[in-house]
Structure formats: structure tokens, C-alpha cells
Amino acid sequence: MKISIDWLKEYIPVTHTVEEMADKISLTGIESGPVKLGEELTGLVVGHITSVTPHPDSDHLKVCQVDVGEDEDIQIVCGAPNVAKDQYVIVAKHGSHLPNGVRIKRGKLRGQESNGMICGLDEVGVPAQYMPKEFENGIYVFDQPETPGQEVYDLLGLKDQMIDIDITPNRADTLGMRGAAWEIGATYDEKPSFKKPELDDTKVKDSNNLSVKVEEKALVPDYLVRELKDITVGKSPLWVQRRLWNQGIRPVNSVIDAANYVMIEYGQPIQAYDLDKLAGELTVKKAHDGDKLQLVDEDKVLNHNDLVVTSGDKILGLAGIVNGKLASVDENTKNVVLEAGVFDGASVRKAAQRHDLRDDASNRFEKGVDNGIVSEALVRATSLVDQFSTAKEISKEIVGNYTKAEPTVIDGSIKHINHLMGLNLSTDEIVKILDRLGFESEVTGDKLTVTVPTRRWDMAIEADVVEEVNRIYGYENLPNTLPAGMETRGGYSKKREFSNKLRDVLLGEGMDEVINYSLLSKKEVDDFNTIHSEYTKLLHPMTEDHEYLRNSLIPGLVRNVAYNQARNENDLGIFEQARIFNREKGVARPEEVEYIGGAVSGNVVNGSWNTKAQKTDFYYLKGIVDELLSFTNADAKFEYIATSDYTNLHPGQTAKILANGQVVGLIGKLHPKYQKSQSVDDTFVFELNIDALFDLNPRNVQSQSAPKYPSISRDLAILVKSDVQNGEIIDDIYANGGKYLNNVTIFDVYEGKNIKTNYKSLAYHLEFLNPNDTLTDEEVEKAFSLVKDSLVQKFNVEIR
Amino acid sequence: MSLDDKLKSLRENGIDEAKRAEKLQELNDLRVNLLGKKGPITKALRGMKDVPAEKRPEIGTLANNVKNDIQAAIEEKMTELNEKLVAHQLEEEKIDVTLPATKQVQGTKHILNQTIEDIEQFFIGLGYEVAPGYEVEEDHYNFERLNIPKDHPARDMQDTFYLSDELLMRTQTSAQEGRDMEAHDFSKGPLKMISPGVVYRRDDDDATHSHQFHQIEGLVVDKNISMADLKGTLEALCRHVFGDEREIRFRPSYFPFTEPSVEVDVSCFNCGGKGCRICKYTGWIEVLGAGLTHPNVLKMSGIDPNEYSGMAFGLGPERFAMLKYGINDIRDFYLNDVRFLEQFKGVN
């Protein structure tokens, strides 16, 4: 809401610039910014049109003589359809400045001299949607004579200065000028003063023809109305109109403007109905499903949750939100009903959302209104309508429901309040601050009892008092201290340390860390559901791209590879450590499992002046995974088991990764078809379940001296069928190599020329070592023979 | 020629030859030929038997001197040749040091994780535990335990991805507060924790909004926690992250789970407070929200607000990183363009 300084001055003295005030209010209360309307405007004065003649060379232009308070009238050519003799209008004189850098200069229009411009309100800065409808397509005309030559800014509020406050939901008490005056007054130690509205007692009568009923009393704690009879609806005074349009409210007529004015003044929305359009008792109740509310430009279909104001069979409006057209007040209205109610915030909020009708009134009810001023606000609205539209008769207050407003009494302790602030203020200082806010205090020893008026319904407990005292005292006056309690040992959890270690390994392997979205498309969760999880779907996703919780890190990694390769960044090593979501059938909540996954594509090493290019392949990534697994420090047997289970991975270049026989992850090349569909080059991926790896028993590392005795080596070359895997051979060599077989490595794999079809040649290096004694050739030879015999027997190998 | 003259002539020739040698091999050969057992000096000394006995010592001395002199000449020449050889080798081995290196690549930690870990390290140093929490959370912990009942207007401040009536993607890491408070044994000392992680909002992605982003929640509950403690802690944090000269200020705000609630501004690290484009000419930059734990929140976790008080704060690593490194588009964090990622190598 924008707090007009001109308006604020009715309540408190204002001695600072809007900039200073906005800063100060931001620091002590509510985030604010200064607003200075029309700073650029110059040369705008009241003009009196003394004659209008047709333009000799134009059908629509008119030549006007205008008195602008100078010795002679000036001639202005004007094209507005509503220009007429004797009007008082806005004149932009030669040399004047208008919004958006427009400058008015004298000139000739189709041969006729024109010494300025007669302006519409939108041309001088009033937004078109907020200016009175009658002036939408023409110049603005003052309702009553003004002094020609007088500047128009104050008359029209064109240079109003305001403080735009951006309230948090708890401070809706400042959504009225009076509440804002209390807040700003407390900031500057100025108590606001307000005039109590009064009615012309001679007009007040008992009403005999209007009854009011509230069916939903719990949702409508207050519902008060008054009727005014024999009024004449016209325009409201200019001072009301200019304040409204500067608030972003379009002036309509003398009744509706009065109602809106009181909403801004008190924060209490007021509704007006044409009494003669009512069809019976004014009733607040729940709608029936399918009921229709007729608005000016559309019908709304209601349901049984909607709280409506009805009269007989007419649905007049959505309570607290909008008035329909059935009983709307217009220029022909003679008798009017003004309504001041308090409607349940949650109910208003939901209905306003449901029907997309949030506005000034619903916004206030949602956040709350002061139920201590409902009656007074209604008096104020009534008196303004009487003032602008002259009623013959005013009814007494007619009560549909009424709840007595009680001030809030909060008990606190001076010591505790100080202690929560970290300050040591005296009782007097605290009481004085509370007094600035208009709160009464009573002190007995350390006990503080604060009585808070109904206008501050956000105040309920001692902590609220702490906030008020602390902010008005000034947060800038707080000392800087650190919590001084018992020492604590901070740190990461063991699992987080574990995953940090694994991330460091991949960083060390030259892979960049990425962070992807956890929400995937249906296709992406289909693509890599290797853990066979039930999908977890959002109830109301924003887009199809982010609809499901991820069940794998691979779709994100592939997306990153595609994104980069589309930008010619082809050589990639990336990894992500994040959670995937694994849901069991019949269970609502998915398990959150920490995963680490990576992708490599393109070259590991680019060719350069001194190096040959090296492409990534399965074994390169496997080397990284091996290193990662060794850093798990797990006392476990890790295995790679070839698999063709995964649709989008290459059936001949993919393995499940097992730890002690349990699947903990996978590694493989993307399937060529999938690669093509994703527009990526040959790409290799892996992912590992960190939770599963973390749960493995750690190695019990006890230092051993490096062996003192030399090792003995044997090389073994074999010819074996192509489909036999290295893993099987190595396992068999270890199984038969005896206790001194220390290490087996493969150093050659060959298929092709000079090797018979469907066979391959493998060569192994076996290292034997006895840490406690010198090995003899005989011992080694014996073990080596056993190895060879077994290979021949089991795999039908040829020893070469 | 007398033996005397013979030796002298051998010396002269030997030294002369050594001086003329151009290769190490020639010098080695010379040494073997002149000074070896089969060399001319040894041979000449066989004529000693013809020398009178009284002159023999003199000739002996002369012979030794001749040997030494030739030896010295050879060595001197050898040193010279060796020097030349080394100089030549060095010349041969000269390289262009401006040619590019053989690449040794370490990966780059994601800038968000660098930012988060920098903040985590700061708090670990102050004795805070790092407790991550759930990304799929119950409405109960995400809202109700934070004093945000159903229909509370504050629920409008953050649109939520629900999975069911009771389950949602957490909208704030504050959701961890209730879990940590109820799990903590206060007889063992204060609760001091930070909870970093991913949160979700039902937002359209654009330059400043993301349906997924990170938060770090901080919570301290003890018998003597005050607004001054909160201010001191956050000022120290801001100095750690944004520089030693920084100051902070509190502005009143509203969060349902803290009372008092404040927004925290840090003095602009770019202009030092004079006003610039980054701080929108105010000298201050809003960096986080904080406050004292609302007594209702303490009560719901079984903590007596008359005995204990708490302070809580929530900050956004994306915002910190965007401010610190001038990143203009929050989506950049999630596109993972390696050219973007690698600029932040080693910044933290």
C-alpha cells in the first residue's frame, strides 16, 4: 500500500523527506520505498475555455481560446471529442514537460496556431485504468471552476509523494492510513490524532424495511449495515477522487468512492448495495453448488464453500470479495445499504483464489482486519455518503452479527525480554517504547503487563513484545555476541564424510561436478529405472519436464553431455552426487538414497604437439570406478558382471557392479540407439549406491612391513575361446595358484590375424611371493603347473 | 740423447699432445700410451741401469715430475673438454618453455557446493553439526511444526509441490528444525546445527526463479540465546563469506516460525556501502532471513520457551554465489555447461 504524505499529515506531523522516511521505516518496521509522482511535470495549469470554434481545415479539430491566467487568452487546437466552451481544463503550456519525456511546444496544427495542449488525465500521469471512465476518451474537465493559471498538481495529486510499504502478512494493520500513521508515528515518536466520525443526528431513524441475517456466524463475526435514503448519486469531490486514483482505485460515483475511501482510511472494506434492488432479507450464507453470481463482465459458478451475500433469491456478491451487478449502486440509485463486515480470512482466501478474484478487499480479510473499528468505519462511510450524496434519512446500525472486540493482554518479564534481546534496558525505556506504539503497560516488579489495542491483532505473546521493543529501540543498537553455552563438537556425519571422500576421488580423476534437477519427465524416469522403483509423481507439476522424482542420476548426466556437445564441448568427464528416490509399491514415501554417478565422452586426452589423443572407453571409466571403490575402504569383494538387462545401455559393454554379491551400481556404454536419440557421442556412464557402499564393513588396516624377500614371476600366454571372460580366468588362476601367488595382471589381449576364428590370445603376468622366506623355483613351478592344468581342464585353453 | 733429455722431450711432447687433443678418447689413449706400464716413460726408465748411482735419485724425481706434469695436462684438458661437452648438451637440450604443458586435469567442484562447503566449514568451526534432512517431507514438519497451520496466509508465500495430502517436496530446510529439536538430548549441551540441502517451490524457472534451489538452515537452541547472539553470528558469517570489512544490519520481517523475525542485509562488498549497481545504490544487500525461534515451535518440540530460547537463520547458496561472482541467471547453476563450471576452479 502507498502511504500518501499529504494524507498522512492529517494524523501526524511530517518533517522528513520520503526517502529518509522510507529508509527509517524499513529499518524499524516495514520494508518501504519512496514514491514521488510527476517529478518530471512542468507547465501544467488550469485553463478556462472561453470559446470553441471549428477548425477550418479539419472535421475533428477545434480551435479553442483558453484563459490561462495571463493577460490574453491563448489559442490551442484540440482534437478531444468532449472539449466545450466554459470548461475548466488542464493546459500544458508551451515548454511544459509531460511524462515519458514528452515536451509541449507551440506550433501550427493544419495551419492554425496552437500554444499548448489541453490534456487528458492519462497524459499527465494518471494511469488510464484508474481515471474516471467518463474521461477515458478525452480531456479532463474539472467539476467546478478553478482559478485559471493555477498549477494543477495539488488539485489532481499529480506530484503526490508517498511511501510504498511492502507489508509482511502479519502487518495488515498498516493496510489502512490510520494503522500506517500509528506505525510511522511510533517510528518518529509522534502519536497520531484522529477525528471521530459523526452522523447528522437529525437524520438518524430506526429502519423499518431492512432486516439482516447471518447464517454462518462463525465465519462472519461482525456484520453491520446502515441504510441511507433519498440520496443523489453523483461524483465524489476531487480530493477523494485524486486520493483514490493515486491508490490505484478508479473513482466511480459518490457512494462507491466513499466506501473505497473508508477502506483505505480504516483498512475496513465497505460494500454498498442499492436498497431498491434487494428482493428480501439481506442474508450472508453458503452458496449452493451451481449457483451463479453475475458480475459485470462474466458469471461465476459457485459451490457450497462460497460465502455469499443474498437477498431473496438474488445472489448479490461473494462475501468480502466482490459485489455482483444485481444490486450495484449507480447514478440512479436513490436508497443505499452500506455494509461493514468481518469475514473469515481462510474462507475469503480460498474463494478468492478459486474464482481468481483477489483484490483490495479480499486481501485485507485474508490477512485480518481490526474488529474494534468495524462500527466506526461504517459511521465514517455513512457520513461520507451523506456528505457527498445528501441523504434525507439514515438508519441506525443494523446488526447481523457482532463480536465484542477486546484488547489483548500480554504478560511478560522485563528480565526475560532483555535476555532475549541481549540488552539491558531499564523498565522505563521499555515502557516508553511500548507507549510510542500506543500500548499500555503495567509494571509490578519484574512483571510487565502490556495491553494491546485491537488494531494490532498480530500481537499475542511475550515474543511479540520483544520484537516491538527491539525494533523500535533499533536493531542497529544491538551488540554482536556469539552463543556462550557449553562447547559442542561440530562436524559432518560419517556418511557425509564418506561421500565427500568419493567426490574428491572423482575431482582428482579430472571430472567436473554437476548439479541436476531432481524432478524428471516421464520419459527420463522410464529410461533408467534400473532399481525397479515405483515412480513418485507430483500431484500438481508445473511442466511435463519436471513431473517425477528421479530414480537415477544418469538421465541428468546424459542431458549435460548433450547440452555441452551441442556447444562443441565434446570431451567430457562429469559426475554428480545426489539423492535418488526409490519407492516401494504400496508405500507413499520414497526412500531417499545417496548416489554418485558419472559420465565420460570424447577424448580423455586431446592430441597435442607432444601427446597422442586418447579416447574414453569402457576401461577408462572402469579404472575410475575401481579407484572410487578402493577409496570406499570397504572390506568387500567387488565384481563386474556383464549384463544386457538395461534397455538404454549397450548389451555388450555394460556390467552390474557387485559388492559381496549385492548389486551396488552399474557401468556401461550408452546404447547406440539411445545415444542417437539424445544426440550424444559415444558416452560411458556409471552410478553407485553410496548408502550401500557406506554400509559395507571397513577394512581393518594393520601395517605390514614391506616384504624383504624377492618375488618370482611367470608369464602365461593362452589361447581361449572368445566368449571366455578375463574375470573367469583370473579367478581360476587365483584359485589354483597356491598361497604364494601374490598378484595376477593381464598384459595382452589379442584377436585377429594369426589367431584362429572365435579364439583370442590372453597373456598374464603372475607374481609369487613368500613374505617370510626365499621362494624356490620348484615351489613356483609346482604352483604354475597347477594353474595351467586347471585352465586347460576348465576352459580348454591352449598354452602357448 | 741422455735419459734426462729423453724424459724432458717426452714431457714436452706429452703436454703438447694433451693440449692438442679434441676428444676425451684421445686423452684416455694418451694417458695409457704415455703413462701406462708399456709406455715410453716406463721404457726410458729401464735405461736407469746406465745412470750413475749418485744421479739416479735425481732422474727418479725427474721421471715422477714428468709423469705428474703430463697427467696434469691431460686432466686439465679433460676438464675443459667435459665442460664443452656439457655446454653442448645443454645447448642441444634447450626447449621452448612457452609451448603448452602436458595437461594434468583435476575436476572442478560445482560452485554451489563450493559455496555450501565454505559456509559449512565456517559453522563447523563454531561447533555446529551438519544435518541434512529429507527432501520429501511431511506437511507436519515442513509447515505445521513451523507454526504454519493449514490455511495460514504464509503458505501463499511459497507454493508447494505436494505428493499427497501429507507428503511434499520440502519448501525450506527449516523443515529439519522439528526433527533435530525432538532428537536432541539437551542434557548433553546446546543444539547447534546447520542443515544444507535442496528445496523445491512450485515456480516457473526464469533468471531469478528456480523450482529447485538450495538452502542452509541454521538453528541454535540453548538457555541463553539472544538477538545479539544472532547478530554476532551472522556478522561473523558475512565477514567470512564476503570479506572482513563487512557489516550487517537487521530489518524487521515476518516468518511464522521466528519471533522476532528479521531480514539481514550485508554492507555492499562491491562498493563498501557507497552505493553501486550491485546494491541498487543502497549500500546494502539482502542476504538472508533469521530470527529467534518462535515459542510455539519450541513448545511443539517439547522444549520449554521459558527455560530455552533459540535462534534460526536460513540462507540461499545460489543467492550468495550469484552475488559474489556476479552470476545473473540462476538457471546457469543447473545447465552444467562445463565452460561455466570450470571458471570456478579453486575459488573456495
Contacts between the chains, C-beta under 8 A, distances in Angstrom:
chain1	res1	chain2	res2	distance
A	26	B	251	5.7
A	27	B	249	7.1
A	27	B	251	5.7
A	27	B	252	8.0
A	28	B	252	6.8
A	29	B	252	5.7
A	30	B	252	7.2
A	31	B	251	6.8
A	31	B	253	7.7
A	31	B	263	7.6
A	168	B	253	5.9
A	168	B	254	3.3
A	168	B	261	8.0
A	169	B	153	4.3
A	169	B	154	5.9
A	169	B	156	7.7
A	169	B	157	7.4
A	169	B	254	6.4
A	170	B	254	4.6
A	171	B	254	7.0
A	345	B	151	7.9
A	345	B	153	7.0
A	346	B	151	3.7
A	349	B	151	7.2
A	349	B	153	6.8
A	349	B	156	7.7
A	350	B	151	7.7
A	366	B	153	5.8
A	367	B	153	5.8
A	416	B	306	7.4
A	419	B	224	7.1
A	419	B	226	6.5
A	419	B	309	7.8
A	420	B	226	5.8
A	420	B	227	6.8
A	420	B	292	6.2
A	420	B	309	5.8
A	421	B	226	6.1
A	421	B	227	5.1
A	421	B	228	7.0
A	422	B	226	3.2
A	422	B	227	5.4
A	422	B	228	2.6
A	422	B	229	6.3
A	422	B	231	7.9
A	423	B	228	7.1
A	461	B	259	7.5
A	461	B	295	6.2
A	462	B	295	7.6
A	463	B	259	3.9
A	463	B	260	7.1
A	463	B	292	6.8
A	463	B	294	6.6
A	463	B	295	5.5
A	463	B	305	7.9
A	464	B	259	6.2
A	466	B	227	7.9
A	466	B	259	7.3
A	466	B	260	5.9
A	466	B	292	7.4
A	467	B	252	7.0
A	467	B	259	5.9
A	467	B	260	3.4
A	467	B	261	7.4
A	470	B	227	6.0
A	470	B	260	5.7
A	471	B	252	4.6
A	471	B	260	7.0
A	475	B	227	7.5
A	475	B	231	7.4
A	475	B	249	6.8
A	475	B	250	3.7
A	475	B	251	7.4
A	475	B	252	7.8
A	475	B	262	6.7
A	476	B	249	6.2
A	476	B	250	7.8
A	478	B	227	5.8
A	478	B	228	5.0
A	478	B	231	5.1
A	478	B	250	7.3
A	479	B	228	4.9
A	479	B	231	7.7
A	479	B	232	7.4
A	480	B	228	6.7
A	480	B	231	5.3
A	480	B	232	3.7
A	480	B	235	5.3
A	480	B	236	7.9
A	481	B	226	7.2
A	481	B	228	4.6
A	481	B	229	5.3
A	481	B	231	7.8
A	481	B	232	4.4
A	482	B	126	7.3
A	482	B	229	6.2
A	482	B	232	5.0
A	482	B	233	5.9
A	482	B	236	7.2
A	483	B	190	6.9
A	483	B	192	7.3
A	483	B	220	5.4
A	483	B	222	6.0
A	483	B	224	7.4
A	483	B	225	5.8
A	483	B	229	4.8
A	483	B	233	7.1
A	483	B	311	7.6
A	484	B	224	6.6
A	484	B	229	7.8
A	485	B	189	6.8
A	485	B	190	4.3
A	485	B	222	4.1
A	485	B	223	6.9
A	485	B	224	6.5
A	486	B	189	4.0
A	486	B	190	6.1
A	486	B	222	7.9
A	487	B	127	6.3
A	487	B	189	7.5
A	488	B	127	3.9
A	488	B	128	7.5
A	488	B	129	7.5
A	488	B	189	5.5
A	488	B	190	6.2
A	488	B	192	5.1
A	489	B	127	6.5
A	490	B	123	6.6
A	490	B	124	4.3
A	490	B	125	7.2
A	490	B	126	6.7
A	490	B	127	4.3
A	490	B	128	4.5
A	490	B	129	5.5
A	490	B	130	7.6
A	490	B	192	6.8
A	491	B	124	5.5
A	491	B	129	6.4
A	491	B	130	6.9
A	492	B	120	7.6
A	492	B	124	7.3
A	492	B	130	4.9
A	493	B	129	7.9
A	493	B	130	6.8
A	493	B	131	7.2
A	493	B	132	7.7
A	496	B	130	6.3
A	496	B	132	7.1
A	503	B	109	7.5
A	506	B	107	6.4
A	507	B	106	5.8
A	507	B	107	4.1
A	507	B	108	7.5
A	507	B	109	6.1
A	508	B	106	6.1
A	508	B	107	7.5
A	509	B	107	7.0
A	510	B	105	3.9
A	510	B	106	6.1
A	510	B	107	5.3
A	511	B	107	4.3
A	512	B	107	4.7
A	512	B	108	5.0
A	512	B	110	7.9
A	512	B	336	8.0
A	512	B	338	5.5
A	512	B	341	5.0
A	512	B	342	6.4
A	513	B	107	6.3
A	513	B	108	6.8
A	513	B	109	5.1
A	513	B	110	4.2
A	513	B	113	6.3
A	513	B	341	7.4
A	514	B	110	6.3
A	514	B	336	4.0
A	514	B	341	7.0
A	515	B	110	5.1
A	515	B	112	5.8
A	515	B	113	7.2
A	515	B	333	6.4
A	515	B	334	6.4
A	515	B	336	7.1
A	516	B	334	6.5
A	516	B	336	7.0
A	517	B	211	7.5
A	517	B	212	5.2
A	517	B	334	5.9
A	518	B	135	6.8
A	518	B	198	6.5
A	518	B	200	7.7
A	518	B	212	6.3
A	519	B	161	7.8
A	519	B	169	7.9
A	519	B	200	7.4
A	519	B	211	7.0
A	519	B	212	6.9
A	536	B	136	7.5
A	536	B	163	6.3
A	537	B	163	7.5
A	538	B	161	4.9
A	538	B	162	7.2
A	538	B	163	6.5
A	538	B	169	7.4
A	539	B	161	7.6
A	539	B	162	4.6
A	539	B	163	6.4
A	539	B	164	7.0
A	540	B	161	7.2
A	540	B	162	6.8
A	540	B	202	7.1
A	541	B	161	7.4
A	542	B	202	5.9
A	542	B	203	7.4
A	542	B	204	6.4
A	542	B	211	6.2
A	546	B	211	6.0
A	549	B	136	7.4
A	560	B	336	4.4
A	563	B	335	6.1
A	563	B	336	6.8
A	563	B	337	6.5
A	564	B	336	7.6
A	564	B	337	6.3
A	564	B	338	5.5
A	567	B	337	6.7
A	567	B	339	7.7
A	569	B	337	7.4
A	569	B	338	5.3
A	569	B	339	6.5
A	572	B	338	6.5
A	573	B	107	6.8
A	574	B	336	6.9
A	574	B	338	7.2
A	575	B	107	7.5
A	578	B	198	7.8
A	579	B	135	6.2
A	581	B	135	8.0
A	581	B	136	6.9
A	588	B	163	7.2
A	588	B	164	5.6
A	588	B	166	7.8
A	588	B	167	5.9
A	589	B	136	6.1
A	589	B	167	5.9
A	590	B	136	6.0
A	592	B	134	6.1
A	592	B	135	6.0
A	592	B	136	6.5
A	605	B	103	6.7
A	606	B	103	7.5
A	608	B	100	6.7
A	608	B	102	7.4
A	608	B	103	7.5
A	609	B	99	6.4
A	609	B	100	7.2
A	610	B	99	7.7
A	610	B	102	6.2
A	611	B	102	5.9
A	611	B	103	7.8
